[in-house]
Amino acid sequence: DGGITQSPKYLFRKEGQNVTLSCEQNLNHDAMYWYRQDPGQGLRLIYYSQIVNDFQKGDIAEGYSVSREKKESFPLTVTSAQKNPTAFYLCASSIERDRGVSNQPQHFGDGTRLSIL
Amino acid sequence: DAKTTQPPSMDCAEGRAANLPCNHSTISGNEYVYWYRQIHSQGPQYIIHGLKNNETNEMASLIITEDRKSSTLILPHATLRDTAVYYCIVRVALLYSGGGADGLTFGKGTHLIIQP
């Protein structure tokens, strides 16, 4: 089945460590996104990428980094500079704008829950 | 993107239609209305979207008022599995977004509880 796979489902990090969250999609989507969700809150955009080897900062990019070396993959690294990394992280993808379908929805993975030890 | 207002929570009896309202009084002409839902500890699931006309798919119906300032998501026969937080989002169609983040802005949504 086509979809978005995030791994691991649960992740623990010691303070001062970097950690990388995986996101893979087989939907042939060009655009991919990372969001953060805190308890009882909506989603906030961290980074997004509309094409391979290109990505843009979202609203809360500080303390995070991403790469987009392959169309299918968009890993997110939570660095030690992120002072409050405990959250639920969600990856999404959508058809890119240039295909003329401008209003297509985003499809989400099931998330990774990151906790600090 | 225009701001939306939703009630924080709603109850609905199993088997009945669930009607979830959303106000978006500052919506502009090129903004679509999207609905997503999120079941606890899972990623959001796309439900439906529309611009002006009412829309229906296998999951739900979307009714948009003529002035486009509000909309209603209808789940025709609610089941216990429909218990979730429902998000109404208004955003510009991608071709017109002209730069800046292309992500979706999720508020707190409506927590819909289906009662047996």
Interface residues (C-beta under 8 A of the other chain):
Chain A: I4 Q6 A31 Y33 Y35 Q37 G40 Q41 G42 L43 L45 Y48 Q50 Q56 K57 G58 D59 F88 L90 C91 A92 R97 G100 S102 N103 Q104 P105 Q106 H107 F108 G109 D110 G111 R113
Chain B: Y32 Y34 Y36 S41 Q42 G43 P44 Q45 Y46 H49 L51 Y87 A93 L94 L95 Y96 S97 A101 D102 G103 L104 T105 F106 G107 K108 G109
